[in-house]
Amino acid sequence: MTQSHTYAAAGVDVAGEGAALAGLLGWVRKSHAFRPKGTMGHLGVDVGYFASVLELTPELGLAVAADGVGTKILVAQLCDRYDTVGIDLVAMNVNDLVCIGAEPISILDYIAVEGLDPDMLEQIGRGLYAGAEQSGAAISGGELAQIGAMLRGARPGKAFDLAAVALGTIHPDKVNLGAAVEPGDVVVGWASSGIHSNGLSLARRVLIDAEGAPGLDAPLPGGAGETVADALLEPTRIYVKAALELLRDESVEVTALAHITGGGFQNMARIASSCGYLLDTLPTPPAIFQALAAGGVPTKDLYEAYNMGVGMAVTVRPGGEERALEVARSHGWEASVIGRATAEAGIKLPGVGLQSSGEGGFKPL
Amino acid sequence: MTQSHTYAAAGVDVAGEGAALAGLLGWVRKSHAFRPKGTMGHLGVDVGYFASVLELTPELGLAVAADGVGTKILVAQLCDRYDTVGIDLVAMNVNDLVCIGAEPISILDYIAVEGLDPDMLEQIGRGLYAGAEQSGAAISGGELAQIGAMLRGARPGKAFDLAAVALGTIHPDKVNLGAAVEPGDVVVGWASSGIHSNGLSLARRVLIDAEGAPGLDAPLPGGAGETVADALLEPTRIYVKAALELLRDESVEVTALAHITGGGFQNMARIASSCGYLLDTLPTPPAIFQALAAGGVPTKDLYEAYNMGVGMAVTVRPGGEERALEVARSHGWEASVIGRATAEAGIKLPGVGLQSSGEGGFKPL
């Protein structure tokens, strides 16, 4: 018998996030007054978009984004394997940066550890290096904090946390917030490499901890022979070089890029245009998501927590879709047209009967 | 009867840090190849200095630094008071930035929480705002991660961690690594506001947890009536505006600035000059450090873990010391000449009979 698992029940209160953040974000936004426009100040990109931009000069904007790896780290500990989470860390940040059109140049990492484990740290470093290479950025610095009293882990002595900030450059006139998206624009989905770095609490619970769960070392149900551990730890795909290639191709007008992370396709609601998105040709969800469904996660929860096979949603003017597909394929991953922009706001997934305004989760369509 | 507490015994292995980091730092340094000079690359400032610098244009350098608050967060939890640690977070980062002469423009924070506590988050935000105001920087973005399964706290439901990256601007030709320090240069100490954000594990153990310790609510022994809690939570002083004022004063040549954090005066060994420092007129340590000594912390451990009353060591050409003192006092804090640069390398503290090469801790003088 399968059990039902909801995202909130797995320890992450997504719905409550907005209200809980209001006080904090009020102070953050107010601080922008200390750097008004013309003094290396903000370019009017809200902290809620994929990245913020500081105008350093009229010709040079600095895009900034912050993110962590989250509980994928616990899976790494369970597997005693630490050379992939550094890639996830870089990926989560640089994929956000490139959404506004910025070219990543630098990453700064924060590594909090229970104890100084040279081999574990070396493996983390190896992943950071691989992620930096895939994004064309340098790791410019970081902090290693020994705060054992503040951390919990899944393996004695190996508790740690990872977060980072990524920096990129962009001409201030070229910041892409998706304001130009028009009804009829085509949405191309670039395939994810798995569940990336979101929803791991729920996935751990369903695939490892639950009664009757396959467990870490079992083959992933429906997979190509990889274990559950391999499937869960698969590093987040880095879309930077493909995205920059497409953005620089003058034959295509890329009207928006949306990194599909926690919240799933609801991330497209961040796009500045008043359009909505009808995603009526989504690909069949890869095996890992089918295994989560088979483990009892309701469809609504799946689509609220996971990328469901699409890691980057690329919106282009009609006619640009062929190039958007080609670029992805030339980088070695699958891509398909997943839908189009609509005059009506909201994200609609008719294939699974769900819709969302971008806040408060998906509802029946 | 007092007990002896060493820094290592309080859970932080300072001596082992170098070796444990070697593998990680190897990958970090190697990643700099992805951004060679002329491509928004690194300016040759090693990741071990207070901040790194990326050369965005021949006229514009971007200084970057990362740091966290560490276990001061546990003290905040014990006190159920969260409006000061945001100041500490900003301070630890911007005080590093200004050491190389950079002007902070932006801060990105990472807040990891056990649960979404709106009031706690609002208080953290208030501190971030105050720190941003004191440093003239905007909080440009951040990440709030709910990772309860990875955190431990001192109060149920209130576990959290705080880290940040600070960004500043500096002309690439003006990056100050202290290479110009010469024997005879005068070292002025700008007073700290307390123990700042280092050595809190040891302080907590000695002043709160140990048998016979005064405890959080007792008056600080030798203090001015403040409680141990108040003394421990006193926010880290932000030296940015004073430092920038002094750096811009053409009547003074500031040859080095060293933020005195974990490692104490050994931080001065980071200064690029081959000089050493004879600190023979250090101020009397403030009450908090005397209380730690009375609690059994050996002198060597005190000077290895704490600022001992000096939060920023400002090295100037002889004749500049009066201005360095005045600027600090005009900002409302004490300052005094604490020593001078010497031809012989190493940091010497004759008043307490200690010396250090900058690595491996203090030894008897």
Interface residues (C-beta under 8 A of the other chain):
Chain A: G11 V12 D13 G16 E17 A19 A20 L21 A22 G23 L24 L25 G26 W27 V28 K30 S31 H32 A33 F34 R35 M40 G41 H42 V47 A51 S52 L54 L56 T57 L60 L62 V64 A65 A66 D67 G68 G70 T71 I73 L74 I105 S106 L108 D109 Y110 I111 A112 G115 L116 D117 P118 D119 L121 E122 I124 G125 R126 L128 Y129 A132 E133 G136 A137 A138 I139 S140 G141 G142 E143 L144 A145 Q146 I147 G148 A149 M150 L151 R152 G153 A159 D161 A163 V165 L167 T169 S201
Chain B: G11 V12 D13 G16 E17 A19 A20 L21 A22 G23 L24 L25 G26 W27 V28 K30 S31 H32 A33 F34 R35 T39 M40 G41 H42 V47 A51 S52 L54 L56 T57 L60 L62 V64 A65 A66 D67 G68 G70 T71 I73 L74 I105 S106 L108 D109 Y110 I111 A112 G115 L116 D117 P118 D119 L121 E122 I124 G125 R126 L128 Y129 A132 E133 G136 A137 A138 I139 S140 G141 G142 E143 L144 A145 Q146 I147 G148 A149 M150 L151 R152 G153 A159 D161 A163 V165 L167 T169 S201
